[in-house]
Amino acid sequence: MKFLFALLLIVLAFFACARLQKHDIEAGLISEMEKDCKKVEIKRDYDQGVYVITHTGRVSKDRCPVALVRGWKDGGIIEEKEVEICGCKDR
């Protein structure tokens, strides 16, 4: 019983770390785009795949530019998410 509990705990820890790392990738891409709002596309290659953030040309209801974060691995899209780049709001 202790072995199963320990195994479950280890598996949950791996999932938590993977989710946290994915969040760090997204936050890093947003941060870089906020530094230079004129960049149209920023690519980063990570162990999980290639992540790209691009401007969509749209503005959110809070008047923040909207960008699209996409992740590819082995030629297929693994993640696609719209994010607001509010650091570019006043530029």
KAZI-V138626 format. One line per field, one symbol per residue. psi: psi as a letter, one per 40 degrees, with the letter a starting at -180 (. if undefined). Layout:
psi = ???
This chain:
psi = dddddddddddddddddddddddddddddddddddgeehdhhhhhideahhhhiieeihidefhihihhihihfeiheihhhihgeeede.
